[in-house]
Amino acid sequence: MIQSVPTGVLLPTGVLHSHAFAVLATFVAINTLVYVVLAAAKVLPKVYVRDWLPRRHRRRETRSIHPDGRV
């Protein structure tokens, strides 16, 4: 004879409502969010903050072989 076990029941209700399980679930949630952010940062192009800031050391004259700056 095979006993039927209700599907979806893995842990007793007392374990699911315990403080330790809540701490573990919180850790797993935060860990998942960190890895999602790291994966998204790897996919997106690199951002350079220096490109948004004004530059002080720009040349006053062009060094191009075309004096008027046109190619």
CHARMM internal coordinates of N, CA and C (Angstrom, degrees):
IC EDIT
DIST 1 N 1 CA 1.4339
DIST 1 CA 1 C 1.5296
ANGL 1 N 1 CA 1 C 111.35
DIST 1 C 2 N 1.3014
ANGL 1 CA 1 C 2 N 117.68
DIHE 1 N 1 CA 1 C 2 N 134.20
DIST 2 N 2 CA 1.4589
ANGL 1 C 2 N 2 CA 123.22
DIHE 1 CA 1 C 2 N 2 CA 179.42
DIST 2 CA 2 C 1.5207
ANGL 2 N 2 CA 2 C 108.38
DIHE 1 C 2 N 2 CA 2 C -104.79
DIST 2 C 3 N 1.3372
ANGL 2 CA 2 C 3 N 115.91
DIHE 2 N 2 CA 2 C 3 N 128.06
DIST 3 N 3 CA 1.4553
ANGL 2 C 3 N 3 CA 119.42
DIHE 2 CA 2 C 3 N 3 CA 176.92
DIST 3 CA 3 C 1.5132
ANGL 3 N 3 CA 3 C 109.49
DIHE 2 C 3 N 3 CA 3 C -82.25
DIST 3 C 4 N 1.2975
ANGL 3 CA 3 C 4 N 115.82
DIHE 3 N 3 CA 3 C 4 N 143.50
DIST 4 N 4 CA 1.4573
ANGL 3 C 4 N 4 CA 119.12
DIHE 3 CA 3 C 4 N 4 CA 177.42
DIST 4 CA 4 C 1.5263
ANGL 4 N 4 CA 4 C 108.78
DIHE 3 C 4 N 4 CA 4 C -92.30
DIST 4 C 5 N 1.3211
ANGL 4 CA 4 C 5 N 114.87
DIHE 4 N 4 CA 4 C 5 N 131.23
DIST 5 N 5 CA 1.4598
ANGL 4 C 5 N 5 CA 121.92
DIHE 4 CA 4 C 5 N 5 CA 179.03
DIST 5 CA 5 C 1.5147
ANGL 5 N 5 CA 5 C 107.36
DIHE 4 C 5 N 5 CA 5 C -109.03
DIST 5 C 6 N 1.3397
ANGL 5 CA 5 C 6 N 117.21
DIHE 5 N 5 CA 5 C 6 N 131.90
DIST 6 N 6 CA 1.4638
ANGL 5 C 6 N 6 CA 117.90
DIHE 5 CA 5 C 6 N 6 CA 179.39
DIST 6 CA 6 C 1.5368
ANGL 6 N 6 CA 6 C 110.67
DIHE 5 C 6 N 6 CA 6 C -61.07
DIST 6 C 7 N 1.3089
ANGL 6 CA 6 C 7 N 116.12
DIHE 6 N 6 CA 6 C 7 N 134.34
DIST 7 N 7 CA 1.4634
ANGL 6 C 7 N 7 CA 119.74
DIHE 6 CA 6 C 7 N 7 CA -178.80
DIST 7 CA 7 C 1.5207
ANGL 7 N 7 CA 7 C 110.34
DIHE 6 C 7 N 7 CA 7 C -74.80
DIST 7 C 8 N 1.3077
ANGL 7 CA 7 C 8 N 116.07
DIHE 7 N 7 CA 7 C 8 N 143.06
DIST 8 N 8 CA 1.4518
ANGL 7 C 8 N 8 CA 121.30
DIHE 7 CA 7 C 8 N 8 CA 178.22
DIST 8 CA 8 C 1.5072
ANGL 8 N 8 CA 8 C 113.93
DIHE 7 C 8 N 8 CA 8 C 91.90
DIST 8 C 9 N 1.3104
ANGL 8 CA 8 C 9 N 119.00
DIHE 8 N 8 CA 8 C 9 N -7.32
DIST 9 N 9 CA 1.4604
ANGL 8 C 9 N 9 CA 121.26
DIHE 8 CA 8 C 9 N 9 CA -179.85
DIST 9 CA 9 C 1.5192
ANGL 9 N 9 CA 9 C 107.51
DIHE 8 C 9 N 9 CA 9 C -97.39
DIST 9 C 10 N 1.3217
ANGL 9 CA 9 C 10 N 116.14
DIHE 9 N 9 CA 9 C 10 N 107.13
DIST 10 N 10 CA 1.4593
ANGL 9 C 10 N 10 CA 120.88
DIHE 9 CA 9 C 10 N 10 CA -179.49
DIST 10 CA 10 C 1.5144
ANGL 10 N 10 CA 10 C 111.72
DIHE 9 C 10 N 10 CA 10 C -108.97
DIST 10 C 11 N 1.3240
ANGL 10 CA 10 C 11 N 116.79
DIHE 10 N 10 CA 10 C 11 N -38.52
DIST 11 N 11 CA 1.4547
ANGL 10 C 11 N 11 CA 121.59
DIHE 10 CA 10 C 11 N 11 CA -178.62
DIST 11 CA 11 C 1.5230
ANGL 11 N 11 CA 11 C 109.27
DIHE 10 C 11 N 11 CA 11 C -126.45
DIST 11 C 12 N 1.3142
ANGL 11 CA 11 C 12 N 116.54
DIHE 11 N 11 CA 11 C 12 N 152.59
DIST 12 N 12 CA 1.4626
ANGL 11 C 12 N 12 CA 119.15
DIHE 11 CA 11 C 12 N 12 CA 176.24
DIST 12 CA 12 C 1.5331
ANGL 12 N 12 CA 12 C 111.13
DIHE 11 C 12 N 12 CA 12 C -65.55
DIST 12 C 13 N 1.2985
ANGL 12 CA 12 C 13 N 116.97
DIHE 12 N 12 CA 12 C 13 N 158.29
DIST 13 N 13 CA 1.4608
ANGL 12 C 13 N 13 CA 122.16
DIHE 12 CA 12 C 13 N 13 CA -178.31
DIST 13 CA 13 C 1.5186
ANGL 13 N 13 CA 13 C 111.43
DIHE 12 C 13 N 13 CA 13 C -62.46
DIST 13 C 14 N 1.3094
ANGL 13 CA 13 C 14 N 117.44
DIHE 13 N 13 CA 13 C 14 N -34.25
DIST 14 N 14 CA 1.4632
ANGL 13 C 14 N 14 CA 120.73
DIHE 13 CA 13 C 14 N 14 CA 179.60
DIST 14 CA 14 C 1.5190
ANGL 14 N 14 CA 14 C 112.93
DIHE 13 C 14 N 14 CA 14 C -62.17
DIST 14 C 15 N 1.3128
ANGL 14 CA 14 C 15 N 116.62
DIHE 14 N 14 CA 14 C 15 N -36.22
DIST 15 N 15 CA 1.4722
ANGL 14 C 15 N 15 CA 120.38
DIHE 14 CA 14 C 15 N 15 CA 178.28
DIST 15 CA 15 C 1.5179
ANGL 15 N 15 CA 15 C 110.46
DIHE 14 C 15 N 15 CA 15 C -70.73
DIST 15 C 16 N 1.3220
ANGL 15 CA 15 C 16 N 117.13
DIHE 15 N 15 CA 15 C 16 N -39.46
DIST 16 N 16 CA 1.4698
ANGL 15 C 16 N 16 CA 120.94
DIHE 15 CA 15 C 16 N 16 CA -177.30
DIST 16 CA 16 C 1.5252
ANGL 16 N 16 CA 16 C 112.20
DIHE 15 C 16 N 16 CA 16 C -67.69
DIST 16 C 17 N 1.3269
ANGL 16 CA 16 C 17 N 117.50
DIHE 16 N 16 CA 16 C 17 N -26.17
DIST 17 N 17 CA 1.4658
ANGL 16 C 17 N 17 CA 121.06
DIHE 16 CA 16 C 17 N 17 CA -178.87
DIST 17 CA 17 C 1.5249
ANGL 17 N 17 CA 17 C 112.15
DIHE 16 C 17 N 17 CA 17 C -101.32
DIST 17 C 18 N 1.3244
ANGL 17 CA 17 C 18 N 118.30
DIHE 17 N 17 CA 17 C 18 N 11.93
DIST 18 N 18 CA 1.4635
ANGL 17 C 18 N 18 CA 120.78
DIHE 17 CA 17 C 18 N 18 CA -179.09
DIST 18 CA 18 C 1.5311
ANGL 18 N 18 CA 18 C 110.73
DIHE 17 C 18 N 18 CA 18 C -83.01
DIST 18 C 19 N 1.3303
ANGL 18 CA 18 C 19 N 115.58
DIHE 18 N 18 CA 18 C 19 N 160.32
DIST 19 N 19 CA 1.4640
ANGL 18 C 19 N 19 CA 121.64
DIHE 18 CA 18 C 19 N 19 CA 179.87
DIST 19 CA 19 C 1.5315
ANGL 19 N 19 CA 19 C 110.81
DIHE 18 C 19 N 19 CA 19 C -66.94
DIST 19 C 20 N 1.3116
ANGL 19 CA 19 C 20 N 117.24
DIHE 19 N 19 CA 19 C 20 N -39.26
DIST 20 N 20 CA 1.4663
ANGL 19 C 20 N 20 CA 121.05
DIHE 19 CA 19 C 20 N 20 CA -178.96
DIST 20 CA 20 C 1.5269
ANGL 20 N 20 CA 20 C 111.17
DIHE 19 C 20 N 20 CA 20 C -62.84
DIST 20 C 21 N 1.3251
ANGL 20 CA 20 C 21 N 117.27
DIHE 20 N 20 CA 20 C 21 N -39.74
DIST 21 N 21 CA 1.4611
ANGL 20 C 21 N 21 CA 120.81
DIHE 20 CA 20 C 21 N 21 CA 179.01
DIST 21 CA 21 C 1.5280
ANGL 21 N 21 CA 21 C 110.62
DIHE 20 C 21 N 21 CA 21 C -67.47
DIST 21 C 22 N 1.3337
ANGL 21 CA 21 C 22 N 117.22
DIHE 21 N 21 CA 21 C 22 N -36.93
DIST 22 N 22 CA 1.4673
ANGL 21 C 22 N 22 CA 120.92
DIHE 21 CA 21 C 22 N 22 CA 177.95
DIST 22 CA 22 C 1.5311
ANGL 22 N 22 CA 22 C 110.73
DIHE 21 C 22 N 22 CA 22 C -65.56
DIST 22 C 23 N 1.3333
ANGL 22 CA 22 C 23 N 116.96
DIHE 22 N 22 CA 22 C 23 N -40.02
DIST 23 N 23 CA 1.4659
ANGL 22 C 23 N 23 CA 120.56
DIHE 22 CA 22 C 23 N 23 CA 178.08
DIST 23 CA 23 C 1.5267
ANGL 23 N 23 CA 23 C 110.03
DIHE 22 C 23 N 23 CA 23 C -65.30
DIST 23 C 24 N 1.3181
ANGL 23 CA 23 C 24 N 116.50
DIHE 23 N 23 CA 23 C 24 N -43.71
DIST 24 N 24 CA 1.4573
ANGL 23 C 24 N 24 CA 120.48
DIHE 23 CA 23 C 24 N 24 CA 178.83
DIST 24 CA 24 C 1.5307
ANGL 24 N 24 CA 24 C 111.36
DIHE 23 C 24 N 24 CA 24 C -63.21
DIST 24 C 25 N 1.3101
ANGL 24 CA 24 C 25 N 117.34
DIHE 24 N 24 CA 24 C 25 N -42.50
DIST 25 N 25 CA 1.4699
ANGL 24 C 25 N 25 CA 120.82
DIHE 24 CA 24 C 25 N 25 CA 179.06
DIST 25 CA 25 C 1.5323
ANGL 25 N 25 CA 25 C 111.00
DIHE 24 C 25 N 25 CA 25 C -64.45
DIST 25 C 26 N 1.3332
ANGL 25 CA 25 C 26 N 117.20
DIHE 25 N 25 CA 25 C 26 N -37.61
DIST 26 N 26 CA 1.4676
ANGL 25 C 26 N 26 CA 120.74
DIHE 25 CA 25 C 26 N 26 CA 177.64
DIST 26 CA 26 C 1.5210
ANGL 26 N 26 CA 26 C 110.72
DIHE 25 C 26 N 26 CA 26 C -65.91
DIST 26 C 27 N 1.3290
ANGL 26 CA 26 C 27 N 116.69
DIHE 26 N 26 CA 26 C 27 N -42.99
DIST 27 N 27 CA 1.4621
ANGL 26 C 27 N 27 CA 120.53
DIHE 26 CA 26 C 27 N 27 CA 178.30
DIST 27 CA 27 C 1.5258
ANGL 27 N 27 CA 27 C 110.88
DIHE 26 C 27 N 27 CA 27 C -61.15
DIST 27 C 28 N 1.3089
ANGL 27 CA 27 C 28 N 117.43
DIHE 27 N 27 CA 27 C 28 N -43.90
DIST 28 N 28 CA 1.4639
ANGL 27 C 28 N 28 CA 121.03
DIHE 27 CA 27 C 28 N 28 CA -179.68
DIST 28 CA 28 C 1.5308
ANGL 28 N 28 CA 28 C 110.31
DIHE 27 C 28 N 28 CA 28 C -64.59
DIST 28 C 29 N 1.3299
ANGL 28 CA 28 C 29 N 117.88
DIHE 28 N 28 CA 28 C 29 N -38.93
DIST 29 N 29 CA 1.4671
ANGL 28 C 29 N 29 CA 121.00
DIHE 28 CA 28 C 29 N 29 CA 179.43
DIST 29 CA 29 C 1.5235
ANGL 29 N 29 CA 29 C 111.28
DIHE 28 C 29 N 29 CA 29 C -65.33
DIST 29 C 30 N 1.3340
ANGL 29 CA 29 C 30 N 116.83
DIHE 29 N 29 CA 29 C 30 N -44.72
DIST 30 N 30 CA 1.4691
ANGL 29 C 30 N 30 CA 120.04
DIHE 29 CA 29 C 30 N 30 CA 179.82
DIST 30 CA 30 C 1.5276
ANGL 30 N 30 CA 30 C 110.24
DIHE 29 C 30 N 30 CA 30 C -66.71
DIST 30 C 31 N 1.3100
ANGL 30 CA 30 C 31 N 116.80
DIHE 30 N 30 CA 30 C 31 N -41.36
DIST 31 N 31 CA 1.4617
ANGL 30 C 31 N 31 CA 121.33
DIHE 30 CA 30 C 31 N 31 CA 178.40
DIST 31 CA 31 C 1.5343
ANGL 31 N 31 CA 31 C 110.79
DIHE 30 C 31 N 31 CA 31 C -60.84
DIST 31 C 32 N 1.3062
ANGL 31 CA 31 C 32 N 117.38
DIHE 31 N 31 CA 31 C 32 N -41.31
DIST 32 N 32 CA 1.4623
ANGL 31 C 32 N 32 CA 121.56
DIHE 31 CA 31 C 32 N 32 CA 178.47
DIST 32 CA 32 C 1.5215
ANGL 32 N 32 CA 32 C 110.89
DIHE 31 C 32 N 32 CA 32 C -63.65
DIST 32 C 33 N 1.3250
ANGL 32 CA 32 C 33 N 116.99
DIHE 32 N 32 CA 32 C 33 N -43.29
DIST 33 N 33 CA 1.4658
ANGL 32 C 33 N 33 CA 119.85
DIHE 32 CA 32 C 33 N 33 CA 179.34
DIST 33 CA 33 C 1.5267
ANGL 33 N 33 CA 33 C 111.53
DIHE 32 C 33 N 33 CA 33 C -64.03
DIST 33 C 34 N 1.3191
ANGL 33 CA 33 C 34 N 117.27
DIHE 33 N 33 CA 33 C 34 N -38.88
DIST 34 N 34 CA 1.4674
ANGL 33 C 34 N 34 CA 120.59
DIHE 33 CA 33 C 34 N 34 CA 178.85
DIST 34 CA 34 C 1.5232
ANGL 34 N 34 CA 34 C 110.23
DIHE 33 C 34 N 34 CA 34 C -62.62
DIST 34 C 35 N 1.3097
ANGL 34 CA 34 C 35 N 117.07
DIHE 34 N 34 CA 34 C 35 N -44.51
DIST 35 N 35 CA 1.4671
ANGL 34 C 35 N 35 CA 119.46
DIHE 34 CA 34 C 35 N 35 CA -179.41
DIST 35 CA 35 C 1.5243
ANGL 35 N 35 CA 35 C 112.12
DIHE 34 C 35 N 35 CA 35 C -69.66
DIST 35 C 36 N 1.3155
ANGL 35 CA 35 C 36 N 118.70
DIHE 35 N 35 CA 35 C 36 N -31.67
DIST 36 N 36 CA 1.4670
ANGL 35 C 36 N 36 CA 120.66
DIHE 35 CA 35 C 36 N 36 CA 175.42
DIST 36 CA 36 C 1.5284
ANGL 36 N 36 CA 36 C 110.01
DIHE 35 C 36 N 36 CA 36 C -65.70
DIST 36 C 37 N 1.3296
ANGL 36 CA 36 C 37 N 116.89
DIHE 36 N 36 CA 36 C 37 N -43.15
DIST 37 N 37 CA 1.4688
ANGL 36 C 37 N 37 CA 120.47
DIHE 36 CA 36 C 37 N 37 CA 178.95
DIST 37 CA 37 C 1.5257
ANGL 37 N 37 CA 37 C 110.56
DIHE 36 C 37 N 37 CA 37 C -65.05
DIST 37 C 38 N 1.3201
ANGL 37 CA 37 C 38 N 117.71
DIHE 37 N 37 CA 37 C 38 N -41.97
DIST 38 N 38 CA 1.4625
ANGL 37 C 38 N 38 CA 120.25
DIHE 37 CA 37 C 38 N 38 CA 178.47
DIST 38 CA 38 C 1.5276
ANGL 38 N 38 CA 38 C 111.97
DIHE 37 C 38 N 38 CA 38 C -64.28
DIST 38 C 39 N 1.3151
ANGL 38 CA 38 C 39 N 116.85
DIHE 38 N 38 CA 38 C 39 N -39.41
DIST 39 N 39 CA 1.4686
ANGL 38 C 39 N 39 CA 119.90
DIHE 38 CA 38 C 39 N 39 CA 178.56
DIST 39 CA 39 C 1.5241
ANGL 39 N 39 CA 39 C 110.75
DIHE 38 C 39 N 39 CA 39 C -67.04
DIST 39 C 40 N 1.3360
ANGL 39 CA 39 C 40 N 117.12
DIHE 39 N 39 CA 39 C 40 N -40.34
DIST 40 N 40 CA 1.4664
ANGL 39 C 40 N 40 CA 119.95
DIHE 39 CA 39 C 40 N 40 CA 178.60
DIST 40 CA 40 C 1.5262
ANGL 40 N 40 CA 40 C 110.34
DIHE 39 C 40 N 40 CA 40 C -66.72
DIST 40 C 41 N 1.3182
ANGL 40 CA 40 C 41 N 117.94
DIHE 40 N 40 CA 40 C 41 N -37.23
DIST 41 N 41 CA 1.4687
ANGL 40 C 41 N 41 CA 120.92
DIHE 40 CA 40 C 41 N 41 CA 178.91
DIST 41 CA 41 C 1.5194
ANGL 41 N 41 CA 41 C 111.25
DIHE 40 C 41 N 41 CA 41 C -65.96
DIST 41 C 42 N 1.3165
ANGL 41 CA 41 C 42 N 117.53
DIHE 41 N 41 CA 41 C 42 N -32.12
DIST 42 N 42 CA 1.4667
ANGL 41 C 42 N 42 CA 120.34
DIHE 41 CA 41 C 42 N 42 CA 177.47
DIST 42 CA 42 C 1.5228
ANGL 42 N 42 CA 42 C 111.55
DIHE 41 C 42 N 42 CA 42 C -70.36
DIST 42 C 43 N 1.3211
ANGL 42 CA 42 C 43 N 117.33
DIHE 42 N 42 CA 42 C 43 N -33.60
DIST 43 N 43 CA 1.4617
ANGL 42 C 43 N 43 CA 121.28
DIHE 42 CA 42 C 43 N 43 CA -176.01
DIST 43 CA 43 C 1.5266
ANGL 43 N 43 CA 43 C 111.35
DIHE 42 C 43 N 43 CA 43 C -78.63
DIST 43 C 44 N 1.3277
ANGL 43 CA 43 C 44 N 117.27
DIHE 43 N 43 CA 43 C 44 N -37.54
DIST 44 N 44 CA 1.4562
ANGL 43 C 44 N 44 CA 121.12
DIHE 43 CA 43 C 44 N 44 CA -176.59
DIST 44 CA 44 C 1.5304
ANGL 44 N 44 CA 44 C 110.74
DIHE 43 C 44 N 44 CA 44 C -73.81
DIST 44 C 45 N 1.3367
ANGL 44 CA 44 C 45 N 117.25
DIHE 44 N 44 CA 44 C 45 N 153.39
DIST 45 N 45 CA 1.4655
ANGL 44 C 45 N 45 CA 119.25
DIHE 44 CA 44 C 45 N 45 CA 178.33
DIST 45 CA 45 C 1.5244
ANGL 45 N 45 CA 45 C 111.22
DIHE 44 C 45 N 45 CA 45 C -67.41
DIST 45 C 46 N 1.3191
ANGL 45 CA 45 C 46 N 116.19
DIHE 45 N 45 CA 45 C 46 N 152.96
DIST 46 N 46 CA 1.4538
ANGL 45 C 46 N 46 CA 121.70
DIHE 45 CA 45 C 46 N 46 CA -177.72
DIST 46 CA 46 C 1.5263
ANGL 46 N 46 CA 46 C 109.90
DIHE 45 C 46 N 46 CA 46 C -70.54
DIST 46 C 47 N 1.3175
ANGL 46 CA 46 C 47 N 116.35
DIHE 46 N 46 CA 46 C 47 N 137.95
DIST 47 N 47 CA 1.4604
ANGL 46 C 47 N 47 CA 122.53
DIHE 46 CA 46 C 47 N 47 CA -179.06
DIST 47 CA 47 C 1.5182
ANGL 47 N 47 CA 47 C 108.25
DIHE 46 C 47 N 47 CA 47 C -106.43
DIST 47 C 48 N 1.3151
ANGL 47 CA 47 C 48 N 115.64
DIHE 47 N 47 CA 47 C 48 N 128.64
DIST 48 N 48 CA 1.4511
ANGL 47 C 48 N 48 CA 121.59
DIHE 47 CA 47 C 48 N 48 CA 177.27
DIST 48 CA 48 C 1.5188
ANGL 48 N 48 CA 48 C 108.73
DIHE 47 C 48 N 48 CA 48 C -107.06
DIST 48 C 49 N 1.3189
ANGL 48 CA 48 C 49 N 117.59
DIHE 48 N 48 CA 48 C 49 N 120.03
DIST 49 N 49 CA 1.4590
ANGL 48 C 49 N 49 CA 122.11
DIHE 48 CA 48 C 49 N 49 CA -178.02
DIST 49 CA 49 C 1.5227
ANGL 49 N 49 CA 49 C 110.28
DIHE 48 C 49 N 49 CA 49 C -68.23
DIST 49 C 50 N 1.3261
ANGL 49 CA 49 C 50 N 117.08
DIHE 49 N 49 CA 49 C 50 N -32.40
DIST 50 N 50 CA 1.4691
ANGL 49 C 50 N 50 CA 120.51
DIHE 49 CA 49 C 50 N 50 CA -179.52
DIST 50 CA 50 C 1.5244
ANGL 50 N 50 CA 50 C 111.96
DIHE 49 C 50 N 50 CA 50 C -59.81
DIST 50 C 51 N 1.3226
ANGL 50 CA 50 C 51 N 117.84
DIHE 50 N 50 CA 50 C 51 N -27.09
DIST 51 N 51 CA 1.4670
ANGL 50 C 51 N 51 CA 119.86
DIHE 50 CA 50 C 51 N 51 CA 179.53
DIST 51 CA 51 C 1.5220
ANGL 51 N 51 CA 51 C 111.82
DIHE 50 C 51 N 51 CA 51 C -68.54
DIST 51 C 52 N 1.3195
ANGL 51 CA 51 C 52 N 118.37
DIHE 51 N 51 CA 51 C 52 N -23.39
DIST 52 N 52 CA 1.4628
ANGL 51 C 52 N 52 CA 121.90
DIHE 51 CA 51 C 52 N 52 CA -178.72
DIST 52 CA 52 C 1.5118
ANGL 52 N 52 CA 52 C 113.05
DIHE 51 C 52 N 52 CA 52 C -91.80
DIST 52 C 53 N 1.3212
ANGL 52 CA 52 C 53 N 117.08
DIHE 52 N 52 CA 52 C 53 N -16.87
DIST 53 N 53 CA 1.4538
ANGL 52 C 53 N 53 CA 120.72
DIHE 52 CA 52 C 53 N 53 CA -177.93
DIST 53 CA 53 C 1.5252
ANGL 53 N 53 CA 53 C 109.99
DIHE 52 C 53 N 53 CA 53 C -90.53
DIST 53 C 54 N 1.3230
ANGL 53 CA 53 C 54 N 116.95
DIHE 53 N 53 CA 53 C 54 N 149.16
DIST 54 N 54 CA 1.4738
ANGL 53 C 54 N 54 CA 118.46
DIHE 53 CA 53 C 54 N 54 CA 178.10
DIST 54 CA 54 C 1.5300
ANGL 54 N 54 CA 54 C 110.58
DIHE 53 C 54 N 54 CA 54 C -67.86
DIST 54 C 55 N 1.2964
ANGL 54 CA 54 C 55 N 114.73
DIHE 54 N 54 CA 54 C 55 N 144.55
DIST 55 N 55 CA 1.4648
ANGL 54 C 55 N 55 CA 120.11
DIHE 54 CA 54 C 55 N 55 CA -178.44
DIST 55 CA 55 C 1.5141
ANGL 55 N 55 CA 55 C 109.61
DIHE 54 C 55 N 55 CA 55 C -100.48
DIST 55 C 56 N 1.3106
ANGL 55 CA 55 C 56 N 116.46
DIHE 55 N 55 CA 55 C 56 N 137.87
DIST 56 N 56 CA 1.4532
ANGL 55 C 56 N 56 CA 121.22
DIHE 55 CA 55 C 56 N 56 CA 179.90
DIST 56 CA 56 C 1.5191
ANGL 56 N 56 CA 56 C 111.64
DIHE 55 C 56 N 56 CA 56 C -92.91
DIST 56 C 57 N 1.2984
ANGL 56 CA 56 C 57 N 117.20
DIHE 56 N 56 CA 56 C 57 N -24.08
DIST 57 N 57 CA 1.4640
ANGL 56 C 57 N 57 CA 120.68
DIHE 56 CA 56 C 57 N 57 CA -171.26
DIST 57 CA 57 C 1.5334
ANGL 57 N 57 CA 57 C 111.96
DIHE 56 C 57 N 57 CA 57 C -104.64
DIST 57 C 58 N 1.2958
ANGL 57 CA 57 C 58 N 117.19
DIHE 57 N 57 CA 57 C 58 N 46.48
DIST 58 N 58 CA 1.4593
ANGL 57 C 58 N 58 CA 119.39
DIHE 57 CA 57 C 58 N 58 CA 175.79
DIST 58 CA 58 C 1.5211
ANGL 58 N 58 CA 58 C 109.15
DIHE 57 C 58 N 58 CA 58 C -85.38
DIST 58 C 59 N 1.3015
ANGL 58 CA 58 C 59 N 115.59
DIHE 58 N 58 CA 58 C 59 N 148.26
DIST 59 N 59 CA 1.4600
ANGL 58 C 59 N 59 CA 120.03
DIHE 58 CA 58 C 59 N 59 CA 178.95
DIST 59 CA 59 C 1.5220
ANGL 59 N 59 CA 59 C 110.00
DIHE 58 C 59 N 59 CA 59 C -72.39
DIST 59 C 60 N 1.2920
ANGL 59 CA 59 C 60 N 114.88
DIHE 59 N 59 CA 59 C 60 N 142.18
DIST 60 N 60 CA 1.4637
ANGL 59 C 60 N 60 CA 118.85
DIHE 59 CA 59 C 60 N 60 CA 178.45
DIST 60 CA 60 C 1.5145
ANGL 60 N 60 CA 60 C 111.31
DIHE 59 C 60 N 60 CA 60 C -81.87
DIST 60 C 61 N 1.3168
ANGL 60 CA 60 C 61 N 116.45
DIHE 60 N 60 CA 60 C 61 N -26.49
DIST 61 N 61 CA 1.4592
ANGL 60 C 61 N 61 CA 120.69
DIHE 60 CA 60 C 61 N 61 CA 179.27
DIST 61 CA 61 C 1.5157
ANGL 61 N 61 CA 61 C 108.60
DIHE 60 C 61 N 61 CA 61 C -120.79
DIST 61 C 62 N 1.3203
ANGL 61 CA 61 C 62 N 115.41
DIHE 61 N 61 CA 61 C 62 N 149.16
DIST 62 N 62 CA 1.4511
ANGL 61 C 62 N 62 CA 119.84
DIHE 61 CA 61 C 62 N 62 CA 177.89
DIST 62 CA 62 C 1.5238
ANGL 62 N 62 CA 62 C 109.85
DIHE 61 C 62 N 62 CA 62 C -74.46
DIST 62 C 63 N 1.3115
ANGL 62 CA 62 C 63 N 116.34
DIHE 62 N 62 CA 62 C 63 N 146.05
DIST 63 N 63 CA 1.4588
ANGL 62 C 63 N 63 CA 120.66
DIHE 62 CA 62 C 63 N 63 CA 177.70
DIST 63 CA 63 C 1.5231
ANGL 63 N 63 CA 63 C 110.46
DIHE 62 C 63 N 63 CA 63 C -106.34
DIST 63 C 64 N 1.2972
ANGL 63 CA 63 C 64 N 115.89
DIHE 63 N 63 CA 63 C 64 N 18.06
DIST 64 N 64 CA 1.4528
ANGL 63 C 64 N 64 CA 121.11
DIHE 63 CA 63 C 64 N 64 CA -179.75
DIST 64 CA 64 C 1.5287
ANGL 64 N 64 CA 64 C 110.29
DIHE 63 C 64 N 64 CA 64 C -75.05
DIST 64 C 65 N 1.3331
ANGL 64 CA 64 C 65 N 115.55
DIHE 64 N 64 CA 64 C 65 N 158.07
DIST 65 N 65 CA 1.4638
ANGL 64 C 65 N 65 CA 118.54
DIHE 64 CA 64 C 65 N 65 CA 175.41
DIST 65 CA 65 C 1.5247
ANGL 65 N 65 CA 65 C 110.69
DIHE 64 C 65 N 65 CA 65 C -75.05
DIST 65 C 66 N 1.3133
ANGL 65 CA 65 C 66 N 115.96
DIHE 65 N 65 CA 65 C 66 N -11.96
DIST 66 N 66 CA 1.4564
ANGL 65 C 66 N 66 CA 121.62
DIHE 65 CA 65 C 66 N 66 CA 175.21
DIST 66 CA 66 C 1.5266
ANGL 66 N 66 CA 66 C 107.76
DIHE 65 C 66 N 66 CA 66 C -99.94
DIST 66 C 67 N 1.3210
ANGL 66 CA 66 C 67 N 119.65
DIHE 66 N 66 CA 66 C 67 N 109.24
DIST 67 N 67 CA 1.4587
ANGL 66 C 67 N 67 CA 121.62
DIHE 66 CA 66 C 67 N 67 CA -172.32
DIST 67 CA 67 C 1.5177
ANGL 67 N 67 CA 67 C 114.04
DIHE 66 C 67 N 67 CA 67 C -63.50
DIST 67 C 68 N 1.3236
ANGL 67 CA 67 C 68 N 118.62
DIHE 67 N 67 CA 67 C 68 N -28.78
DIST 68 N 68 CA 1.4634
ANGL 67 C 68 N 68 CA 118.52
DIHE 67 CA 67 C 68 N 68 CA -178.01
DIST 68 CA 68 C 1.5278
ANGL 68 N 68 CA 68 C 111.83
DIHE 67 C 68 N 68 CA 68 C -88.32
DIST 68 C 69 N 1.3185
ANGL 68 CA 68 C 69 N 118.36
DIHE 68 N 68 CA 68 C 69 N -0.16
DIST 69 N 69 CA 1.4504
ANGL 68 C 69 N 69 CA 121.08
DIHE 68 CA 68 C 69 N 69 CA 175.99
DIST 69 CA 69 C 1.5170
ANGL 69 N 69 CA 69 C 114.59
DIHE 68 C 69 N 69 CA 69 C 89.67
DIST 69 C 70 N 1.3382
ANGL 69 CA 69 C 70 N 117.28
DIHE 69 N 69 CA 69 C 70 N -6.49
DIST 70 N 70 CA 1.4663
ANGL 69 C 70 N 70 CA 120.07
DIHE 69 CA 69 C 70 N 70 CA 179.01
DIST 70 CA 70 C 1.5192
ANGL 70 N 70 CA 70 C 109.82
DIHE 69 C 70 N 70 CA 70 C -89.40
DIST 70 C 71 N 1.3195
ANGL 70 CA 70 C 71 N 115.05
DIHE 70 N 70 CA 70 C 71 N 148.66
DIST 71 N 71 CA 1.4742
ANGL 70 C 71 N 71 CA 119.79
DIHE 70 CA 70 C 71 N 71 CA 179.50
DIST 71 CA 71 C 1.4929
ANGL 71 N 71 CA 71 C 109.98
DIHE 70 C 71 N 71 CA 71 C -95.52
END
COOR INIT
IC SEED 1 N 1 CA 1 C
IC BUILD
